[in-house]
């Protein structure tokens, strides 16, 4: 089981709340489960959710806030 300090990750990468963090991890895990070649490090035997958590924790996946103007374009 992976234990992570959620508050530390949110502060370190300026993630506004736990919901956004959970969505980031879920979206990344979904992408990994569809195509394992997208892994950013050699964690081949890990489940996609564990790999996604590690990638976010290590800063390999970044959070970018979209604005309404950017979404409309």
Gaussian input, Z-matrix of N, CA and C with variables (Angstrom, degrees):
# hf/3-21g

backbone

0 1
 N
 C     1     B1
 C     2     B2     1     A1
 N     3     B3     2     A2     1     D1
 C     4     B4     3     A3     2     D2
 C     5     B5     4     A4     3     D3
 N     6     B6     5     A5     4     D4
 C     7     B7     6     A6     5     D5
 C     8     B8     7     A7     6     D6
 N     9     B9     8     A8     7     D7
 C    10    B10     9     A9     8     D8
 C    11    B11    10    A10     9     D9
 N    12    B12    11    A11    10    D10
 C    13    B13    12    A12    11    D11
 C    14    B14    13    A13    12    D12
 N    15    B15    14    A14    13    D13
 C    16    B16    15    A15    14    D14
 C    17    B17    16    A16    15    D15
 N    18    B18    17    A17    16    D16
 C    19    B19    18    A18    17    D17
 C    20    B20    19    A19    18    D18
 N    21    B21    20    A20    19    D19
 C    22    B22    21    A21    20    D20
 C    23    B23    22    A22    21    D21
 N    24    B24    23    A23    22    D22
 C    25    B25    24    A24    23    D23
 C    26    B26    25    A25    24    D24
 N    27    B27    26    A26    25    D25
 C    28    B28    27    A27    26    D26
 C    29    B29    28    A28    27    D27
 N    30    B30    29    A29    28    D28
 C    31    B31    30    A30    29    D29
 C    32    B32    31    A31    30    D30
 N    33    B33    32    A32    31    D31
 C    34    B34    33    A33    32    D32
 C    35    B35    34    A34    33    D33
 N    36    B36    35    A35    34    D34
 C    37    B37    36    A36    35    D35
 C    38    B38    37    A37    36    D36
 N    39    B39    38    A38    37    D37
 C    40    B40    39    A39    38    D38
 C    41    B41    40    A40    39    D39
 N    42    B42    41    A41    40    D40
 C    43    B43    42    A42    41    D41
 C    44    B44    43    A43    42    D42
 N    45    B45    44    A44    43    D43
 C    46    B46    45    A45    44    D44
 C    47    B47    46    A46    45    D45
 N    48    B48    47    A47    46    D46
 C    49    B49    48    A48    47    D47
 C    50    B50    49    A49    48    D48
 N    51    B51    50    A50    49    D49
 C    52    B52    51    A51    50    D50
 C    53    B53    52    A52    51    D51
 N    54    B54    53    A53    52    D52
 C    55    B55    54    A54    53    D53
 C    56    B56    55    A55    54    D54
 N    57    B57    56    A56    55    D55
 C    58    B58    57    A57    56    D56
 C    59    B59    58    A58    57    D57
 N    60    B60    59    A59    58    D58
 C    61    B61    60    A60    59    D59
 C    62    B62    61    A61    60    D60
 N    63    B63    62    A62    61    D61
 C    64    B64    63    A63    62    D62
 C    65    B65    64    A64    63    D63
 N    66    B66    65    A65    64    D64
 C    67    B67    66    A66    65    D65
 C    68    B68    67    A67    66    D66
 N    69    B69    68    A68    67    D67
 C    70    B70    69    A69    68    D68
 C    71    B71    70    A70    69    D69
 N    72    B72    71    A71    70    D70
 C    73    B73    72    A72    71    D71
 C    74    B74    73    A73    72    D72
 N    75    B75    74    A74    73    D73
 C    76    B76    75    A75    74    D74
 C    77    B77    76    A76    75    D75
 N    78    B78    77    A77    76    D76
 C    79    B79    78    A78    77    D77
 C    80    B80    79    A79    78    D78
 N    81    B81    80    A80    79    D79
 C    82    B82    81    A81    80    D80
 C    83    B83    82    A82    81    D81
 N    84    B84    83    A83    82    D82
 C    85    B85    84    A84    83    D83
 C    86    B86    85    A85    84    D84
 N    87    B87    86    A86    85    D85
 C    88    B88    87    A87    86    D86
 C    89    B89    88    A88    87    D87
 N    90    B90    89    A89    88    D88
 C    91    B91    90    A90    89    D89
 C    92    B92    91    A91    90    D90
 N    93    B93    92    A92    91    D91
 C    94    B94    93    A93    92    D92
 C    95    B95    94    A94    93    D93
 N    96    B96    95    A95    94    D94
 C    97    B97    96    A96    95    D95
 C    98    B98    97    A97    96    D96
 N    99    B99    98    A98    97    D97
 C   100   B100    99    A99    98    D98
 C   101   B101   100   A100    99    D99
 N   102   B102   101   A101   100   D100
 C   103   B103   102   A102   101   D101
 C   104   B104   103   A103   102   D102
 N   105   B105   104   A104   103   D103
 C   106   B106   105   A105   104   D104
 C   107   B107   106   A106   105   D105
 N   108   B108   107   A107   106   D106
 C   109   B109   108   A108   107   D107
 C   110   B110   109   A109   108   D108
 N   111   B111   110   A110   109   D109
 C   112   B112   111   A111   110   D110
 C   113   B113   112   A112   111   D111
 N   114   B114   113   A113   112   D112
 C   115   B115   114   A114   113   D113
 C   116   B116   115   A115   114   D114
 N   117   B117   116   A116   115   D115
 C   118   B118   117   A117   116   D116
 C   119   B119   118   A118   117   D117
 N   120   B120   119   A119   118   D118
 C   121   B121   120   A120   119   D119
 C   122   B122   121   A121   120   D120
 N   123   B123   122   A122   121   D121
 C   124   B124   123   A123   122   D122
 C   125   B125   124   A124   123   D123
 N   126   B126   125   A125   124   D124
 C   127   B127   126   A126   125   D125
 C   128   B128   127   A127   126   D126
 N   129   B129   128   A128   127   D127
 C   130   B130   129   A129   128   D128
 C   131   B131   130   A130   129   D129
 N   132   B132   131   A131   130   D130
 C   133   B133   132   A132   131   D131
 C   134   B134   133   A133   132   D132
 N   135   B135   134   A134   133   D133
 C   136   B136   135   A135   134   D134
 C   137   B137   136   A136   135   D135
 N   138   B138   137   A137   136   D136
 C   139   B139   138   A138   137   D137
 C   140   B140   139   A139   138   D138
 N   141   B141   140   A140   139   D139
 C   142   B142   141   A141   140   D140
 C   143   B143   142   A142   141   D141
 N   144   B144   143   A143   142   D142
 C   145   B145   144   A144   143   D143
 C   146   B146   145   A145   144   D144
 N   147   B147   146   A146   145   D145
 C   148   B148   147   A147   146   D146
 C   149   B149   148   A148   147   D147
 N   150   B150   149   A149   148   D148
 C   151   B151   150   A150   149   D149
 C   152   B152   151   A151   150   D150
 N   153   B153   152   A152   151   D151
 C   154   B154   153   A153   152   D152
 C   155   B155   154   A154   153   D153
 N   156   B156   155   A155   154   D154
 C   157   B157   156   A156   155   D155
 C   158   B158   157   A157   156   D156
 N   159   B159   158   A158   157   D157
 C   160   B160   159   A159   158   D158
 C   161   B161   160   A160   159   D159
 N   162   B162   161   A161   160   D160
 C   163   B163   162   A162   161   D161
 C   164   B164   163   A163   162   D162
 N   165   B165   164   A164   163   D163
 C   166   B166   165   A165   164   D164
 C   167   B167   166   A166   165   D165
 N   168   B168   167   A167   166   D166
 C   169   B169   168   A168   167   D167
 C   170   B170   169   A169   168   D168
 N   171   B171   170   A170   169   D169
 C   172   B172   171   A171   170   D170
 C   173   B173   172   A172   171   D171
 N   174   B174   173   A173   172   D172
 C   175   B175   174   A174   173   D173
 C   176   B176   175   A175   174   D174
 N   177   B177   176   A176   175   D175
 C   178   B178   177   A177   176   D176
 C   179   B179   178   A178   177   D177
 N   180   B180   179   A179   178   D178
 C   181   B181   180   A180   179   D179
 C   182   B182   181   A181   180   D180
 N   183   B183   182   A182   181   D181
 C   184   B184   183   A183   182   D182
 C   185   B185   184   A184   183   D183
 N   186   B186   185   A185   184   D184
 C   187   B187   186   A186   185   D185
 C   188   B188   187   A187   186   D186
 N   189   B189   188   A188   187   D187
 C   190   B190   189   A189   188   D188
 C   191   B191   190   A190   189   D189
 N   192   B192   191   A191   190   D190
 C   193   B193   192   A192   191   D191
 C   194   B194   193   A193   192   D192
 N   195   B195   194   A194   193   D193
 C   196   B196   195   A195   194   D194
 C   197   B197   196   A196   195   D195
 N   198   B198   197   A197   196   D196
 C   199   B199   198   A198   197   D197
 C   200   B200   199   A199   198   D198
 N   201   B201   200   A200   199   D199
 C   202   B202   201   A201   200   D200
 C   203   B203   202   A202   201   D201
 N   204   B204   203   A203   202   D202
 C   205   B205   204   A204   203   D203
 C   206   B206   205   A205   204   D204
 N   207   B207   206   A206   205   D205
 C   208   B208   207   A207   206   D206
 C   209   B209   208   A208   207   D207
 N   210   B210   209   A209   208   D208
 C   211   B211   210   A210   209   D209
 C   212   B212   211   A211   210   D210
 N   213   B213   212   A212   211   D211
 C   214   B214   213   A213   212   D212
 C   215   B215   214   A214   213   D213
 N   216   B216   215   A215   214   D214
 C   217   B217   216   A216   215   D215
 C   218   B218   217   A217   216   D216

   B1=1.4435
   B2=1.5319
   B3=1.3055
   B4=1.4584
   B5=1.5278
   B6=1.3133
   B7=1.4629
   B8=1.5257
   B9=1.3155
   B10=1.4636
   B11=1.5234
   B12=1.3097
   B13=1.4634
   B14=1.5290
   B15=1.3116
   B16=1.4662
   B17=1.5232
   B18=1.3170
   B19=1.4641
   B20=1.5193
   B21=1.3238
   B22=1.4649
   B23=1.5348
   B24=1.3191
   B25=1.4688
   B26=1.5251
   B27=1.3327
   B28=1.4593
   B29=1.5241
   B30=1.3323
   B31=1.4766
   B32=1.5245
   B33=1.3170
   B34=1.4659
   B35=1.5288
   B36=1.3307
   B37=1.4632
   B38=1.5251
   B39=1.3273
   B40=1.4732
   B41=1.5243
   B42=1.2984
   B43=1.4580
   B44=1.5283
   B45=1.3294
   B46=1.4653
   B47=1.5293
   B48=1.3445
   B49=1.4603
   B50=1.5289
   B51=1.3196
   B52=1.4665
   B53=1.5236
   B54=1.3205
   B55=1.4580
   B56=1.5236
   B57=1.3158
   B58=1.4641
   B59=1.5316
   B60=1.3196
   B61=1.4703
   B62=1.5258
   B63=1.3255
   B64=1.4640
   B65=1.5257
   B66=1.3161
   B67=1.4682
   B68=1.5261
   B69=1.3440
   B70=1.4676
   B71=1.5253
   B72=1.3245
   B73=1.4654
   B74=1.5290
   B75=1.3190
   B76=1.4669
   B77=1.5269
   B78=1.3264
   B79=1.4676
   B80=1.5269
   B81=1.3371
   B82=1.4585
   B83=1.5315
   B84=1.3209
   B85=1.4626
   B86=1.5301
   B87=1.3220
   B88=1.4683
   B89=1.5204
   B90=1.3322
   B91=1.4668
   B92=1.5324
   B93=1.3213
   B94=1.4601
   B95=1.5217
   B96=1.3186
   B97=1.4618
   B98=1.5256
   B99=1.3173
   B100=1.4619
   B101=1.5241
   B102=1.3415
   B103=1.4643
   B104=1.5312
   B105=1.3174
   B106=1.4684
   B107=1.5277
   B108=1.3215
   B109=1.4658
   B110=1.5305
   B111=1.3339
   B112=1.4620
   B113=1.5201
   B114=1.3365
   B115=1.4641
   B116=1.5181
   B117=1.3175
   B118=1.4590
   B119=1.5199
   B120=1.3236
   B121=1.4540
   B122=1.5197
   B123=1.3129
   B124=1.4612
   B125=1.5177
   B126=1.2924
   B127=1.4566
   B128=1.5122
   B129=1.3042
   B130=1.4494
   B131=1.5120
   B132=1.3250
   B133=1.4570
   B134=1.5252
   B135=1.3203
   B136=1.4599
   B137=1.5235
   B138=1.3224
   B139=1.4575
   B140=1.5240
   B141=1.3266
   B142=1.4715
   B143=1.5248
   B144=1.3309
   B145=1.4590
   B146=1.5257
   B147=1.3344
   B148=1.4596
   B149=1.5304
   B150=1.3229
   B151=1.4600
   B152=1.5226
   B153=1.3265
   B154=1.4677
   B155=1.5261
   B156=1.3199
   B157=1.4665
   B158=1.5172
   B159=1.3308
   B160=1.4658
   B161=1.5256
   B162=1.3311
   B163=1.4618
   B164=1.5246
   B165=1.3128
   B166=1.4679
   B167=1.5205
   B168=1.3255
   B169=1.4689
   B170=1.5332
   B171=1.3349
   B172=1.4651
   B173=1.5204
   B174=1.3273
   B175=1.4574
   B176=1.5108
   B177=1.3219
   B178=1.4664
   B179=1.5238
   B180=1.3278
   B181=1.4653
   B182=1.5237
   B183=1.3160
   B184=1.4635
   B185=1.5213
   B186=1.3232
   B187=1.4562
   B188=1.5178
   B189=1.3281
   B190=1.4637
   B191=1.5247
   B192=1.3192
   B193=1.4630
   B194=1.5198
   B195=1.3175
   B196=1.4521
   B197=1.5190
   B198=1.3174
   B199=1.4594
   B200=1.5270
   B201=1.3060
   B202=1.4612
   B203=1.5224
   B204=1.3444
   B205=1.4673
   B206=1.5207
   B207=1.3242
   B208=1.4727
   B209=1.5337
   B210=1.3246
   B211=1.4541
   B212=1.5169
   B213=1.3299
   B214=1.4573
   B215=1.5206
   B216=1.3218
   B217=1.4722
   B218=1.4954
   A1=108.76
   A2=115.94
   A3=121.48
   A4=109.20
   A5=115.44
   A6=121.31
   A7=107.91
   A8=116.77
   A9=121.05
   A10=109.48
   A11=115.57
   A12=121.17
   A13=107.36
   A14=115.60
   A15=122.41
   A16=111.10
   A17=117.24
   A18=120.87
   A19=111.41
   A20=116.87
   A21=120.60
   A22=110.86
   A23=117.29
   A24=120.84
   A25=109.73
   A26=117.08
   A27=120.47
   A28=111.21
   A29=117.38
   A30=120.66
   A31=111.37
   A32=116.57
   A33=121.84
   A34=112.07
   A35=116.98
   A36=120.77
   A37=113.37
   A38=117.52
   A39=123.42
   A40=112.99
   A41=116.25
   A42=121.95
   A43=106.76
   A44=118.34
   A45=120.95
   A46=116.24
   A47=118.62
   A48=119.19
   A49=111.37
   A50=116.01
   A51=121.70
   A52=111.74
   A53=117.19
   A54=120.69
   A55=110.67
   A56=116.94
   A57=121.08
   A58=110.07
   A59=116.75
   A60=120.86
   A61=110.53
   A62=117.19
   A63=121.07
   A64=111.19
   A65=116.85
   A66=120.46
   A67=111.63
   A68=116.50
   A69=120.42
   A70=110.45
   A71=115.68
   A72=120.51
   A73=110.53
   A74=117.20
   A75=120.80
   A76=111.71
   A77=115.94
   A78=120.14
   A79=110.69
   A80=115.88
   A81=120.50
   A82=110.63
   A83=117.78
   A84=121.64
   A85=110.79
   A86=116.42
   A87=120.49
   A88=110.90
   A89=116.51
   A90=120.38
   A91=110.89
   A92=116.47
   A93=120.35
   A94=112.13
   A95=117.20
   A96=119.48
   A97=111.34
   A98=117.14
   A99=121.13
   A100=111.81
   A101=116.56
   A102=120.42
   A103=109.24
   A104=116.30
   A105=121.36
   A106=112.08
   A107=118.62
   A108=121.63
   A109=111.71
   A110=117.94
   A111=121.70
   A112=112.96
   A113=118.42
   A114=121.05
   A115=110.75
   A116=115.88
   A117=121.14
   A118=112.52
   A119=117.69
   A120=121.87
   A121=107.86
   A122=116.58
   A123=121.18
   A124=110.70
   A125=116.11
   A126=122.07
   A127=108.45
   A128=116.89
   A129=124.27
   A130=116.77
   A131=118.31
   A132=119.90
   A133=112.92
   A134=117.50
   A135=120.99
   A136=110.37
   A137=115.08
   A138=119.98
   A139=108.09
   A140=117.92
   A141=120.69
   A142=114.48
   A143=118.27
   A144=120.20
   A145=110.91
   A146=117.32
   A147=120.47
   A148=110.71
   A149=116.29
   A150=120.59
   A151=110.57
   A152=117.73
   A153=121.93
   A154=110.82
   A155=117.58
   A156=121.18
   A157=110.64
   A158=116.45
   A159=120.11
   A160=111.36
   A161=117.26
   A162=120.23
   A163=111.39
   A164=117.56
   A165=120.65
   A166=109.73
   A167=117.11
   A168=121.91
   A169=111.50
   A170=117.03
   A171=121.41
   A172=113.30
   A173=117.99
   A174=121.18
   A175=114.34
   A176=117.43
   A177=120.60
   A178=111.98
   A179=115.97
   A180=122.33
   A181=106.31
   A182=117.33
   A183=122.24
   A184=111.46
   A185=115.18
   A186=122.81
   A187=108.46
   A188=116.66
   A189=122.13
   A190=107.28
   A191=116.01
   A192=121.59
   A193=108.98
   A194=116.79
   A195=120.94
   A196=109.35
   A197=115.33
   A198=119.88
   A199=108.57
   A200=116.66
   A201=119.70
   A202=111.36
   A203=116.94
   A204=120.26
   A205=110.69
   A206=117.72
   A207=121.53
   A208=110.28
   A209=118.53
   A210=121.62
   A211=111.51
   A212=118.18
   A213=121.86
   A214=112.36
   A215=117.35
   A216=120.78
   A217=112.22
   D1=141.77
   D2=-179.98
   D3=-97.15
   D4=129.66
   D5=174.46
   D6=-111.78
   D7=124.04
   D8=179.70
   D9=-129.59
   D10=150.85
   D11=176.62
   D12=-89.89
   D13=98.39
   D14=-175.82
   D15=-59.65
   D16=-44.62
   D17=-178.96
   D18=-61.65
   D19=-38.86
   D20=179.43
   D21=-66.11
   D22=-42.63
   D23=178.87
   D24=-63.35
   D25=-42.53
   D26=-179.06
   D27=-63.52
   D28=-41.88
   D29=178.23
   D30=-67.81
   D31=-45.99
   D32=-174.41
   D33=-61.53
   D34=-39.50
   D35=-175.15
   D36=-110.17
   D37=12.98
   D38=177.29
   D39=55.60
   D40=46.17
   D41=176.19
   D42=-89.78
   D43=125.04
   D44=-169.66
   D45=-66.94
   D46=-32.54
   D47=-178.73
   D48=-158.50
   D49=171.26
   D50=-177.01
   D51=-66.02
   D52=-31.90
   D53=179.31
   D54=-61.85
   D55=-45.52
   D56=179.66
   D57=-63.85
   D58=-41.76
   D59=177.97
   D60=-61.09
   D61=-45.27
   D62=179.06
   D63=-62.72
   D64=-39.53
   D65=178.60
   D66=-66.75
   D67=-39.38
   D68=176.96
   D69=-59.90
   D70=-47.96
   D71=-177.73
   D72=-65.51
   D73=-42.65
   D74=-179.86
   D75=-64.06
   D76=-42.48
   D77=-179.85
   D78=-64.75
   D79=-41.83
   D80=179.18
   D81=-66.79
   D82=-42.22
   D83=179.22
   D84=-62.83
   D85=-39.31
   D86=177.70
   D87=-62.84
   D88=-43.00
   D89=178.41
   D90=-63.49
   D91=-39.58
   D92=179.14
   D93=-68.02
   D94=-37.07
   D95=-179.50
   D96=-70.01
   D97=-28.64
   D98=178.12
   D99=-77.47
   D100=-33.44
   D101=-178.08
   D102=-149.52
   D103=100.22
   D104=-176.92
   D105=-66.29
   D106=-17.00
   D107=179.52
   D108=-69.62
   D109=-12.20
   D110=-179.65
   D111=-80.14
   D112=-1.30
   D113=-178.45
   D114=-60.19
   D115=139.46
   D116=-178.31
   D117=-93.02
   D118=-2.60
   D119=175.49
   D120=-153.52
   D121=169.36
   D122=-175.59
   D123=-81.64
   D124=84.91
   D125=176.42
   D126=-126.88
   D127=43.65
   D128=-169.48
   D129=-53.98
   D130=-33.00
   D131=-175.67
   D132=-94.03
   D133=-8.99
   D134=-179.87
   D135=-72.92
   D136=153.14
   D137=174.48
   D138=-69.95
   D139=151.42
   D140=-178.01
   D141=-55.25
   D142=-35.72
   D143=-178.78
   D144=-66.70
   D145=-39.89
   D146=178.72
   D147=-66.69
   D148=-41.44
   D149=178.10
   D150=-63.31
   D151=-42.31
   D152=179.46
   D153=-62.53
   D154=-43.42
   D155=178.51
   D156=-61.30
   D157=-44.74
   D158=-179.43
   D159=-64.79
   D160=-39.61
   D161=179.56
   D162=-65.13
   D163=-41.53
   D164=178.12
   D165=-67.39
   D166=-45.37
   D167=-179.28
   D168=-60.25
   D169=-38.19
   D170=-178.18
   D171=-85.86
   D172=-1.44
   D173=177.03
   D174=81.35
   D175=16.90
   D176=-179.83
   D177=-82.60
   D178=-17.59
   D179=175.27
   D180=-119.03
   D181=126.07
   D182=-174.48
   D183=-103.25
   D184=150.43
   D185=175.07
   D186=-96.77
   D187=125.63
   D188=176.72
   D189=-126.08
   D190=121.15
   D191=-178.76
   D192=-79.49
   D193=126.24
   D194=176.64
   D195=-90.56
   D196=142.29
   D197=174.46
   D198=-100.69
   D199=166.45
   D200=-179.54
   D201=-63.77
   D202=-34.40
   D203=178.23
   D204=-65.78
   D205=-40.76
   D206=-179.31
   D207=-67.46
   D208=-34.33
   D209=-179.99
   D210=-72.66
   D211=-31.79
   D212=-178.45
   D213=-74.05
   D214=-23.71
   D215=-177.23
   D216=-75.23

